[in-house]
Amino acid sequence: MFDFLDKFMRPPKPKSYAEQREALQSAGVKARVTLARSSATNREILYYLAEKDPEPKVRKAVAENKAMPLQVSPVLAADSDMDVRLALARRLVALLPDLSQDRQSQLYAFAVQALGTLALDEVLKIRIALSSTLKDHAHAPPKVAGQLARDVEREVSEPILRFCAALSDPDLLEILKGHPASWVIDAIAGRDNVSEKVSEAVIETEDSQGGRTLLQNEGANLTESLLHTIVEMARRLPDWQKPIAARKRLPVSVARELAEFVDASVRDLLLKRGDFDEGTTEEIAAVFRRRVDFASAEQSTADGDSTERLRTLIREGRLDEDIISDALAMRDSDFVIGAVAYLAKTDHATVQRIFDMKAAKPIVALAWKASLSMRMALQLQKDVGRVDLKELIYPRGGTDYPLSREEIDWQLEFLGL
């Protein structure tokens, strides 16, 4: 046997490659395994063993060989033997840090091609092994990560979805658009870093658990605009209310909006925050006191009649924006419509018609006509007009009307106001 090995492992020999292959074909399994393991073996011989040898032990030895020519990895990735494919997966992952230094090289392309084949392997064990290895790998190929992330088996896809930094935003957005299972959304929401676009996509799924995980994730990038959207959705998804109230660096405007409708337990979280000044804390507390007063007044009025309560407030000169805000919090739309109609000097039917349009600009113009703040105009768009979240008009600079006087006048003329 040693004479045989010497034929291949000694420096330059006059024998041709064809003669070496002919001698190789007459060798026993042990000799071929030894040859396949040696880093001194001719690369063409290793390629031949990987592609043609009938013995899985030999092909596995090639896959484990540090001298394995990467050109043969796509061949080994399609090998009929599972152990060969597992050995190749381990070898390729170990090579990734060096290969990734030149992602344009042909060798890197061979490795990615082979890993892509393994990521689609029919044997679950291989896909799980690849996923568990690549999930924390700094050099995981994005294409392979995307394949594993779309795997139908949770054991394969979840580790990649939650931990793999190589998984791109386009991949994540496409996965979220496909109406995935709740655990998929939750895994994406829990990533170490969630971009603004991906955060928006998570919220758009309206998945209760996924949204809660996102809000509790300090690595999630949530814009103030998205937080306002989340607050609005939290009216229907109460599980989101506490995570919003507890989120660090919560904008004051978001806290104020949240305070309009949450229960006492969430109120306490807002009041106990240490990052709001005394004035903001008192303002939040005042919102709750007003809501209690409004609810009490509602109970004391005969049959809870909105029109009678409104008349009383107008007669007493107490109808203001805070009262309307409290009515919004209590979901008393009839009262709100009547109040806006009175302040805009028009009738109930006209205001109802404007809200029924479900369009942002007419509602903003109506709020301006009623001398309400732009902040209130935003609430009216959301709570009464049910304007699509993507079409809402927000205050400029946090407080100002963004429409010009000409735009408002045109709207009012169109509306007959």
C-alpha positions as a Python dict, from the first residue, in 0.01 Angstrom:
ca = {
    (1, 'M'): (0, 0, 0),
    (2, 'F'): (278, 241, 87),
    (3, 'D'): (434, 188, -253),
    (4, 'F'): (101, 281, -404),
    (5, 'L'): (68, 600, -194),
    (6, 'D'): (420, 696, -280),
    (7, 'K'): (318, 709, -644),
    (8, 'F'): (83, 996, -569),
    (9, 'M'): (244, 1177, -279),
    (10, 'R'): (600, 1220, -400),
    (11, 'P'): (690, 1543, -580),
    (12, 'P'): (668, 1563, -960),
    (13, 'K'): (649, 1237, -1139),
    (14, 'P'): (690, 1167, -1506),
    (15, 'K'): (371, 956, -1512),
    (16, 'S'): (74, 1115, -1682),
    (17, 'Y'): (-256, 1193, -1505),
    (18, 'A'): (-421, 913, -1702),
    (19, 'E'): (-165, 665, -1572),
    (20, 'Q'): (-225, 784, -1214),
    (21, 'R'): (-600, 736, -1255),
    (22, 'E'): (-546, 386, -1396),
    (23, 'A'): (-332, 292, -1096),
    (24, 'L'): (-593, 448, -863),
    (25, 'Q'): (-870, 227, -1000),
    (26, 'S'): (-683, -87, -893),
    (27, 'A'): (-630, 36, -533),
    (28, 'G'): (-832, -95, -235),
    (29, 'V'): (-1077, 111, -25),
    (30, 'K'): (-831, 171, 260),
    (31, 'A'): (-569, 303, 22),
    (32, 'R'): (-817, 533, -147),
    (33, 'V'): (-944, 666, 191),
    (34, 'T'): (-585, 737, 297),
    (35, 'L'): (-525, 912, -33),
    (36, 'A'): (-848, 1113, -1),
    (37, 'R'): (-747, 1233, 346),
    (38, 'S'): (-397, 1348, 253),
    (39, 'S'): (-341, 1718, 187),
    (40, 'A'): (-52, 1620, -39),
    (41, 'T'): (-275, 1439, -287),
    (42, 'N'): (-299, 1586, -635),
    (43, 'R'): (-606, 1812, -661),
    (44, 'E'): (-721, 1645, -981),
    (45, 'I'): (-709, 1309, -806),
    (46, 'L'): (-917, 1448, -519),
    (47, 'Y'): (-1168, 1578, -772),
    (48, 'Y'): (-1179, 1238, -938),
    (49, 'L'): (-1231, 1058, -605),
    (50, 'A'): (-1510, 1297, -506),
    (51, 'E'): (-1689, 1260, -836),
    (52, 'K'): (-1630, 896, -931),
    (53, 'D'): (-1538, 686, -629),
    (54, 'P'): (-1818, 439, -542),
    (55, 'E'): (-1727, 422, -174),
    (56, 'P'): (-1896, 690, 50),
    (57, 'K'): (-1604, 673, 298),
    (58, 'V'): (-1369, 792, 26),
    (59, 'R'): (-1593, 1078, -85),
    (60, 'K'): (-1645, 1183, 278),
    (61, 'A'): (-1267, 1186, 330),
    (62, 'V'): (-1234, 1423, 34),
    (63, 'A'): (-1503, 1653, 179),
    (64, 'E'): (-1312, 1668, 508),
    (65, 'N'): (-974, 1727, 342),
    (66, 'K'): (-839, 2081, 386),
    (67, 'A'): (-693, 2050, 37),
    (68, 'M'): (-1030, 1969, -120),
    (69, 'P'): (-1064, 2168, -443),
    (70, 'L'): (-1367, 2395, -400),
    (71, 'Q'): (-1459, 2334, -761),
    (72, 'V'): (-1584, 1990, -655),
    (73, 'S'): (-1807, 2114, -371),
    (74, 'P'): (-2121, 2144, -592),
    (75, 'V'): (-2070, 1779, -686),
    (76, 'L'): (-2036, 1668, -324),
    (77, 'A'): (-2339, 1878, -226),
    (78, 'A'): (-2550, 1653, -446),
    (79, 'D'): (-2384, 1331, -322),
    (80, 'S'): (-2620, 1041, -253),
    (81, 'D'): (-2473, 983, 94),
    (82, 'M'): (-2596, 1200, 381),
    (83, 'D'): (-2268, 1179, 577),
    (84, 'V'): (-2077, 1308, 277),
    (85, 'R'): (-2309, 1609, 251),
    (86, 'L'): (-2284, 1679, 626),
    (87, 'A'): (-1904, 1664, 609),
    (88, 'L'): (-1906, 1906, 317),
    (89, 'A'): (-2136, 2149, 503),
    (90, 'R'): (-1895, 2159, 799),
    (91, 'R'): (-1597, 2208, 571),
    (92, 'L'): (-1753, 2491, 372),
    (93, 'V'): (-1869, 2678, 682),
    (94, 'A'): (-1515, 2657, 821),
    (95, 'L'): (-1381, 2807, 497),
    (96, 'L'): (-1628, 3100, 481),
    (97, 'P'): (-1420, 3357, 676),
    (98, 'D'): (-1132, 3327, 428),
    (99, 'L'): (-1351, 3297, 120),
    (100, 'S'): (-1561, 3602, 217),
    (101, 'Q'): (-1259, 3829, 180),
    (102, 'D'): (-1317, 3814, -194),
    (103, 'R'): (-1686, 3760, -262),
    (104, 'Q'): (-1632, 3811, -633),
    (105, 'S'): (-1398, 3516, -663),
    (106, 'Q'): (-1494, 3199, -846),
    (107, 'L'): (-1403, 2989, -540),
    (108, 'Y'): (-1655, 3181, -326),
    (109, 'A'): (-1916, 3123, -596),
    (110, 'F'): (-1852, 2748, -587),
    (111, 'A'): (-1890, 2743, -208),
    (112, 'V'): (-2213, 2944, -214),
    (113, 'Q'): (-2354, 2722, -490),
    (114, 'A'): (-2284, 2413, -281),
    (115, 'L'): (-2425, 2566, 37),
    (116, 'G'): (-2735, 2669, -156),
    (117, 'T'): (-2785, 2309, -264),
    (118, 'L'): (-2740, 2189, 94),
    (119, 'A'): (-2991, 2450, 216),
    (120, 'L'): (-3253, 2275, 2),
    (121, 'D'): (-3145, 1922, 98),
    (122, 'E'): (-3427, 1671, 131),
    (123, 'V'): (-3282, 1547, 460),
    (124, 'L'): (-3405, 1768, 745),
    (125, 'K'): (-3101, 1687, 960),
    (126, 'I'): (-2869, 1851, 706),
    (127, 'R'): (-3078, 2167, 681),
    (128, 'I'): (-3100, 2192, 1061),
    (129, 'A'): (-2724, 2147, 1094),
    (130, 'L'): (-2659, 2417, 836),
    (131, 'S'): (-2909, 2657, 994),
    (132, 'S'): (-2777, 2611, 1347),
    (133, 'T'): (-2421, 2675, 1224),
    (134, 'L'): (-2492, 2976, 1002),
    (135, 'K'): (-2734, 3157, 1236),
    (136, 'D'): (-2445, 3315, 1430),
    (137, 'H'): (-2189, 3309, 1149),
    (138, 'A'): (-2060, 3653, 1057),
    (139, 'H'): (-1986, 3542, 701),
    (140, 'A'): (-2307, 3354, 620),
    (141, 'P'): (-2386, 3408, 249),
    (142, 'P'): (-2704, 3622, 223),
    (143, 'K'): (-2844, 3403, -55),
    (144, 'V'): (-2812, 3088, 156),
    (145, 'A'): (-2954, 3266, 462),
    (146, 'G'): (-3255, 3367, 253),
    (147, 'Q'): (-3312, 3007, 143),
    (148, 'L'): (-3294, 2874, 498),
    (149, 'A'): (-3521, 3153, 626),
    (150, 'R'): (-3794, 3038, 387),
    (151, 'D'): (-3773, 2673, 491),
    (152, 'V'): (-4112, 2527, 582),
    (153, 'E'): (-3965, 2354, 888),
    (154, 'R'): (-3954, 2577, 1194),
    (155, 'E'): (-3637, 2408, 1324),
    (156, 'V'): (-3457, 2530, 1014),
    (157, 'S'): (-3600, 2875, 951),
    (158, 'E'): (-3656, 3017, 1300),
    (159, 'P'): (-3286, 3036, 1405),
    (160, 'I'): (-3203, 3220, 1082),
    (161, 'L'): (-3502, 3453, 1108),
    (162, 'R'): (-3419, 3548, 1466),
    (163, 'F'): (-3039, 3554, 1475),
    (164, 'C'): (-2874, 3560, 1131),
    (165, 'A'): (-2734, 3909, 1062),
    (166, 'A'): (-2674, 3818, 697),
    (167, 'L'): (-3047, 3793, 628),
    (168, 'S'): (-3135, 4101, 421),
    (169, 'D'): (-3421, 4345, 471),
    (170, 'P'): (-3567, 4260, 126),
    (171, 'D'): (-3582, 3895, 233),
    (172, 'L'): (-3749, 3984, 563),
    (173, 'L'): (-4001, 4213, 395),
    (174, 'E'): (-4090, 3951, 136),
    (175, 'I'): (-4139, 3688, 406),
    (176, 'L'): (-4364, 3920, 608),
    (177, 'K'): (-4576, 4001, 302),
    (178, 'G'): (-4649, 3633, 256),
    (179, 'H'): (-4885, 3621, 559),
    (180, 'P'): (-4654, 3398, 763),
    (181, 'A'): (-4730, 3207, 1083),
    (182, 'S'): (-4721, 3402, 1409),
    (183, 'W'): (-4391, 3243, 1517),
    (184, 'V'): (-4224, 3374, 1199),
    (185, 'I'): (-4335, 3730, 1275),
    (186, 'D'): (-4227, 3693, 1636),
    (187, 'A'): (-3881, 3567, 1532),
    (188, 'I'): (-3828, 3864, 1299),
    (189, 'A'): (-3955, 4109, 1561),
    (190, 'G'): (-3702, 3973, 1812),
    (191, 'R'): (-3389, 4022, 1597),
    (192, 'D'): (-3099, 4217, 1751),
    (193, 'N'): (-3156, 4494, 1500),
    (194, 'V'): (-3485, 4560, 1324),
    (195, 'S'): (-3485, 4839, 1066),
    (196, 'E'): (-3760, 5099, 1036),
    (197, 'K'): (-3906, 4935, 724),
    (198, 'V'): (-3909, 4588, 876),
    (199, 'S'): (-4062, 4727, 1198),
    (200, 'E'): (-4341, 4883, 993),
    (201, 'A'): (-4398, 4553, 813),
    (202, 'V'): (-4420, 4365, 1144),
    (203, 'I'): (-4683, 4609, 1272),
    (204, 'E'): (-4879, 4587, 946),
    (205, 'T'): (-4934, 4215, 1008),
    (206, 'E'): (-5131, 4313, 1322),
    (207, 'D'): (-4994, 4003, 1491),
    (208, 'S'): (-5047, 4042, 1865),
    (209, 'Q'): (-4740, 3848, 1981),
    (210, 'G'): (-4512, 3983, 1710),
    (211, 'G'): (-4609, 4342, 1787),
    (212, 'R'): (-4553, 4289, 2158),
    (213, 'T'): (-4208, 4139, 2095),
    (214, 'L'): (-4116, 4431, 1867),
    (215, 'L'): (-4219, 4688, 2128),
    (216, 'Q'): (-4015, 4511, 2396),
    (217, 'N'): (-3712, 4495, 2165),
    (218, 'E'): (-3483, 4793, 2220),
    (219, 'G'): (-3303, 4698, 1899),
    (220, 'A'): (-3616, 4772, 1697),
    (221, 'N'): (-3612, 5108, 1520),
    (222, 'L'): (-3954, 5267, 1566),
    (223, 'T'): (-4016, 5614, 1428),
    (224, 'E'): (-4245, 5853, 1613),
    (225, 'S'): (-4493, 5825, 1326),
    (226, 'L'): (-4498, 5444, 1360),
    (227, 'L'): (-4541, 5472, 1737),
    (228, 'H'): (-4850, 5687, 1683),
    (229, 'T'): (-4981, 5422, 1444),
    (230, 'I'): (-4912, 5153, 1703),
    (231, 'V'): (-5097, 5351, 1969),
    (232, 'E'): (-5399, 5374, 1743),
    (233, 'M'): (-5389, 5000, 1674),
    (234, 'A'): (-5347, 4932, 2047),
    (235, 'R'): (-5709, 5035, 2094),
    (236, 'R'): (-5795, 4705, 1921),
    (237, 'L'): (-5489, 4516, 2045),
    (238, 'P'): (-5475, 4582, 2421),
    (239, 'D'): (-5175, 4349, 2464),
    (240, 'W'): (-4964, 4623, 2305),
    (241, 'Q'): (-5054, 4894, 2554),
    (242, 'K'): (-4820, 4804, 2842),
    (243, 'P'): (-4516, 4745, 2617),
    (244, 'I'): (-4570, 5088, 2461),
    (245, 'A'): (-4601, 5256, 2800),
    (246, 'A'): (-4280, 5085, 2920),
    (247, 'R'): (-4073, 5152, 2607),
    (248, 'K'): (-3759, 5360, 2663),
    (249, 'R'): (-3732, 5706, 2507),
    (250, 'L'): (-4106, 5722, 2444),
    (251, 'P'): (-4197, 6056, 2280),
    (252, 'V'): (-4420, 6272, 2498),
    (253, 'S'): (-4673, 6309, 2216),
    (254, 'V'): (-4712, 5931, 2201),
    (255, 'A'): (-4756, 5907, 2579),
    (256, 'R'): (-5028, 6174, 2567),
    (257, 'E'): (-5215, 5990, 2294),
    (258, 'L'): (-5185, 5659, 2477),
    (259, 'A'): (-5316, 5815, 2796),
    (260, 'E'): (-5641, 5900, 2620),
    (261, 'F'): (-5779, 5545, 2635),
    (262, 'V'): (-5570, 5303, 2841),
    (263, 'D'): (-5675, 5152, 3174),
    (264, 'A'): (-5540, 5227, 3522),
    (265, 'S'): (-5256, 4972, 3509),
    (266, 'V'): (-5110, 5128, 3193),
    (267, 'R'): (-5171, 5477, 3333),
    (268, 'D'): (-4957, 5385, 3634),
    (269, 'L'): (-4674, 5275, 3405),
    (270, 'L'): (-4684, 5612, 3230),
    (271, 'L'): (-4695, 5806, 3554),
    (272, 'K'): (-4403, 5614, 3704),
    (273, 'R'): (-4168, 5679, 3412),
    (274, 'G'): (-3864, 5877, 3517),
    (275, 'D'): (-3798, 6043, 3181),
    (276, 'F'): (-4102, 6274, 3172),
    (277, 'D'): (-4090, 6615, 3336),
    (278, 'E'): (-4334, 6712, 3608),
    (279, 'G'): (-4557, 6903, 3369),
    (280, 'T'): (-4596, 6608, 3133),
    (281, 'T'): (-4670, 6369, 3419),
    (282, 'E'): (-4937, 6604, 3553),
    (283, 'E'): (-5085, 6640, 3203),
    (284, 'I'): (-5116, 6261, 3173),
    (285, 'A'): (-5278, 6240, 3516),
    (286, 'A'): (-5520, 6516, 3419),
    (287, 'V'): (-5630, 6318, 3114),
    (288, 'F'): (-5741, 6034, 3339),
    (289, 'R'): (-5924, 6266, 3577),
    (290, 'R'): (-6113, 6422, 3285),
    (291, 'R'): (-6208, 6081, 3151),
    (292, 'V'): (-6347, 5981, 3489),
    (293, 'D'): (-6547, 6305, 3503),
    (294, 'F'): (-6676, 6251, 3148),
    (295, 'A'): (-6782, 5894, 3223),
    (296, 'S'): (-6957, 6012, 3541),
    (297, 'A'): (-7143, 6282, 3351),
    (298, 'E'): (-7246, 6027, 3091),
    (299, 'Q'): (-7396, 5806, 3360),
    (300, 'S'): (-7579, 6091, 3527),
    (301, 'T'): (-7746, 6211, 3206),
    (302, 'A'): (-8082, 6046, 3140),
    (303, 'D'): (-8031, 5738, 2923),
    (304, 'G'): (-7676, 5857, 2847),
    (305, 'D'): (-7815, 6087, 2575),
    (306, 'S'): (-7527, 6249, 2379),
    (307, 'T'): (-7738, 6538, 2255),
    (308, 'E'): (-7852, 6632, 2604),
    (309, 'R'): (-7497, 6621, 2742),
    (310, 'L'): (-7375, 6834, 2454),
    (311, 'R'): (-7649, 7093, 2510),
    (312, 'T'): (-7561, 7112, 2878),
    (313, 'L'): (-7192, 7169, 2807),
    (314, 'I'): (-7269, 7435, 2545),
    (315, 'R'): (-7511, 7610, 2780),
    (316, 'E'): (-7251, 7610, 3058),
    (317, 'G'): (-6974, 7725, 2823),
    (318, 'R'): (-6764, 7414, 2897),
    (319, 'L'): (-6741, 7255, 2552),
    (320, 'D'): (-6374, 7251, 2454),
    (321, 'E'): (-6114, 7030, 2289),
    (322, 'D'): (-6042, 6835, 2608),
    (323, 'I'): (-6410, 6734, 2631),
    (324, 'I'): (-6401, 6618, 2268),
    (325, 'S'): (-6081, 6422, 2340),
    (326, 'D'): (-6251, 6251, 2634),
    (327, 'A'): (-6549, 6164, 2415),
    (328, 'L'): (-6313, 6013, 2160),
    (329, 'A'): (-6153, 5804, 2434),
    (330, 'M'): (-6497, 5679, 2536),
    (331, 'R'): (-6580, 5604, 2171),
    (332, 'D'): (-6881, 5838, 2180),
    (333, 'S'): (-6877, 5927, 1811),
    (334, 'D'): (-7226, 6077, 1814),
    (335, 'F'): (-7118, 6328, 2079),
    (336, 'V'): (-6798, 6410, 1886),
    (337, 'I'): (-6986, 6469, 1560),
    (338, 'G'): (-7238, 6694, 1735),
    (339, 'A'): (-6961, 6890, 1910),
    (340, 'V'): (-6763, 6943, 1588),
    (341, 'A'): (-7082, 7046, 1407),
    (342, 'Y'): (-7154, 7308, 1673),
    (343, 'L'): (-6797, 7447, 1671),
    (344, 'A'): (-6783, 7451, 1288),
    (345, 'K'): (-7124, 7622, 1273),
    (346, 'T'): (-7284, 7355, 1060),
    (347, 'D'): (-7523, 7063, 1112),
    (348, 'H'): (-7480, 6705, 1232),
    (349, 'A'): (-7562, 6551, 891),
    (350, 'T'): (-7293, 6757, 710),
    (351, 'V'): (-7022, 6654, 958),
    (352, 'Q'): (-7133, 6291, 939),
    (353, 'R'): (-7109, 6306, 559),
    (354, 'I'): (-6755, 6446, 579),
    (355, 'F'): (-6639, 6172, 815),
    (356, 'D'): (-6806, 5909, 595),
    (357, 'M'): (-6578, 6017, 308),
    (358, 'K'): (-6286, 5857, 498),
    (359, 'A'): (-6052, 6114, 343),
    (360, 'A'): (-5786, 6305, 537),
    (361, 'K'): (-5797, 6653, 380),
    (362, 'P'): (-6171, 6719, 427),
    (363, 'I'): (-6147, 6619, 795),
    (364, 'V'): (-5842, 6841, 849),
    (365, 'A'): (-6026, 7135, 689),
    (366, 'L'): (-6332, 7064, 906),
    (367, 'A'): (-6117, 7062, 1222),
    (368, 'W'): (-5962, 7395, 1118),
    (369, 'K'): (-6310, 7540, 1061),
    (370, 'A'): (-6405, 7424, 1412),
    (371, 'S'): (-6093, 7597, 1557),
    (372, 'L'): (-5952, 7266, 1679),
    (373, 'S'): (-5581, 7188, 1698),
    (374, 'M'): (-5403, 6986, 1432),
    (375, 'R'): (-5340, 6724, 1698),
    (376, 'M'): (-5716, 6688, 1737),
    (377, 'A'): (-5753, 6685, 1358),
    (378, 'L'): (-5526, 6381, 1352),
    (379, 'Q'): (-5737, 6206, 1615),
    (380, 'L'): (-6054, 6281, 1422),
    (381, 'Q'): (-5899, 6129, 1109),
    (382, 'K'): (-5816, 5811, 1299),
    (383, 'D'): (-6103, 5764, 1541),
    (384, 'V'): (-6408, 5895, 1357),
    (385, 'G'): (-6305, 5918, 992),
    (386, 'R'): (-6131, 5577, 991),
    (387, 'V'): (-5883, 5713, 737),
    (388, 'D'): (-5633, 5456, 609),
    (389, 'L'): (-5317, 5467, 819),
    (390, 'K'): (-5099, 5534, 514),
    (391, 'E'): (-5310, 5835, 413),
    (392, 'L'): (-5322, 6016, 749),
    (393, 'I'): (-5208, 6378, 755),
    (394, 'Y'): (-4982, 6453, 1054),
    (395, 'P'): (-4908, 6787, 1223),
    (396, 'R'): (-4612, 6980, 1086),
    (397, 'G'): (-4351, 7027, 1355),
    (398, 'G'): (-4571, 6832, 1595),
    (399, 'T'): (-4841, 7100, 1626),
    (400, 'D'): (-4906, 7303, 1308),
    (401, 'Y'): (-5155, 7250, 1027),
    (402, 'P'): (-4959, 7123, 724),
    (403, 'L'): (-5216, 7240, 466),
    (404, 'S'): (-5189, 7592, 325),
    (405, 'R'): (-5474, 7841, 372),
    (406, 'E'): (-5553, 7805, 1),
    (407, 'E'): (-5584, 7424, 33),
    (408, 'I'): (-5808, 7458, 338),
    (409, 'D'): (-6030, 7719, 169),
    (410, 'W'): (-6066, 7494, -138),
    (411, 'Q'): (-6169, 7200, 82),
    (412, 'L'): (-6421, 7410, 274),
    (413, 'E'): (-6574, 7544, -46),
    (414, 'F'): (-6594, 7190, -187),
    (415, 'L'): (-6764, 7073, 133),
    (416, 'G'): (-7011, 7360, 132),
    (417, 'L'): (-6870, 7513, 451),
}
